[in-house]
Amino acid sequence: MELLAGLEPEIPGWVLQNRLREAGYVNIWQKIEGLISAGYIERLKKNWYCLGPLLRKREPSLRYLACNINGPAAVSGSLVLFEAGLIPDAVVSVTAVSSRRSSSLDTPYGGIHWQRLPANLVFRGTNRVTGPPGYIIAAREKALLDLLYTTRYTPPNYSLWKDFFFEDLRIDEDEAAGLDFVLLGELAIFFGSPKITKHVQWFRKYFGARD
């Protein structure tokens, strides 16, 4: 369809609206509803769309959507830990951290779960994936601290921490031993959280890491 030619599979509302205005449409919302009804685009939520299956050249990126659809965010948490081999269970949905309140979204391409972090922590310890369409992803050390920060329970002592860390969270001990302990310490300073400081101290104690 020429009207939508050149658009990426993930379409912010303002991009679609500008395209329709440039094409001379006056009742933009009516046209959008028509495009949805015809299957040319799919609505994910207010002001976010994706090209329909017949028009797109690749599947929409759930990671890109996770980083943009709910405000600036970074892929983190369980998904990153699974891909790094730190937890054994496959993660189907995309987990991300954002400065906005925690929320979830089900899309035709999978689920997205956002966990809230203070704004100054969202992009600490992250990297940009440049391949199209591009997204921000946390380093495995940051993803671990994000998970610990957003988990309400904090073990009251070192003995219970070991059970919590390796049995409840199911962190792989061998993979955890290969984490960057210096980076964990640096990130803990930015968090400024007694809970995170305690986790990192116990983590270093368990693996015998030295300053």
ChimeraX attribute file (.defattr): number of C-alpha atoms within 10 A of each C-alpha:
attribute: neighborCount
match mode: 1-to-1
recipient: residues
	/A:1	8
	/A:2	5
	/A:3	11
	/A:4	16
	/A:5	10
	/A:6	10
	/A:7	15
	/A:8	18
	/A:9	21
	/A:10	23
	/A:11	22
	/A:12	17
	/A:13	17
	/A:14	11
	/A:15	13
	/A:16	19
	/A:17	18
	/A:18	13
	/A:19	17
	/A:20	19
	/A:21	12
	/A:22	11
	/A:23	10
	/A:24	10
	/A:25	14
	/A:26	11
	/A:27	10
	/A:28	16
	/A:29	12
	/A:30	11
	/A:31	14
	/A:32	20
	/A:33	14
	/A:34	13
	/A:35	17
	/A:36	17
	/A:37	11
	/A:38	11
	/A:39	14
	/A:40	18
	/A:41	24
	/A:42	23
	/A:43	19
	/A:44	18
	/A:45	13
	/A:46	9
	/A:47	14
	/A:48	19
	/A:49	21
	/A:50	24
	/A:51	24
	/A:52	18
	/A:53	15
	/A:54	10
	/A:55	18
	/A:56	19
	/A:57	10
	/A:58	10
	/A:59	14
	/A:60	20
	/A:61	17
	/A:62	22
	/A:63	22
	/A:64	21
	/A:65	26
	/A:66	27
	/A:67	24
	/A:68	18
	/A:69	22
	/A:70	20
	/A:71	12
	/A:72	18
	/A:73	29
	/A:74	27
	/A:75	31
	/A:76	29
	/A:77	28
	/A:78	25
	/A:79	22
	/A:80	24
	/A:81	25
	/A:82	17
	/A:83	14
	/A:84	15
	/A:85	16
	/A:86	23
	/A:87	21
	/A:88	14
	/A:89	13
	/A:90	12
	/A:91	14
	/A:92	11
	/A:93	17
	/A:94	23
	/A:95	26
	/A:96	30
	/A:97	31
	/A:98	26
	/A:99	18
	/A:100	16
	/A:101	11
	/A:102	15
	/A:103	12
	/A:104	14
	/A:105	15
	/A:106	12
	/A:107	14
	/A:108	10
	/A:109	12
	/A:110	12
	/A:111	15
	/A:112	23
	/A:113	17
	/A:114	25
	/A:115	23
	/A:116	19
	/A:117	21
	/A:118	11
	/A:119	14
	/A:120	10
	/A:121	19
	/A:122	23
	/A:123	19
	/A:124	15
	/A:125	17
	/A:126	19
	/A:127	14
	/A:128	11
	/A:129	12
	/A:130	9
	/A:131	7
	/A:132	9
	/A:133	14
	/A:134	14
	/A:135	21
	/A:136	22
	/A:137	26
	/A:138	24
	/A:139	19
	/A:140	26
	/A:141	24
	/A:142	25
	/A:143	25
	/A:144	20
	/A:145	21
	/A:146	24
	/A:147	18
	/A:148	18
	/A:149	19
	/A:150	14
	/A:151	10
	/A:152	9
	/A:153	10
	/A:154	15
	/A:155	16
	/A:156	9
	/A:157	10
	/A:158	16
	/A:159	10
	/A:160	11
	/A:161	18
	/A:162	15
	/A:163	13
	/A:164	16
	/A:165	17
	/A:166	14
	/A:167	11
	/A:168	10
	/A:169	15
	/A:170	14
	/A:171	19
	/A:172	17
	/A:173	13
	/A:174	10
	/A:175	12
	/A:176	20
	/A:177	16
	/A:178	9
	/A:179	13
	/A:180	11
	/A:181	19
	/A:182	14
	/A:183	14
	/A:184	22
	/A:185	18
	/A:186	11
	/A:187	20
	/A:188	21
	/A:189	13
	/A:190	11
	/A:191	20
	/A:192	11
	/A:193	12
	/A:194	11
	/A:195	17
	/A:196	21
	/A:197	18
	/A:198	18
	/A:199	21
	/A:200	18
	/A:201	16
	/A:202	17
	/A:203	20
	/A:204	18
	/A:205	12
	/A:206	12
	/A:207	13
	/A:208	10
	/A:209	12
	/A:210	8
	/A:211	7
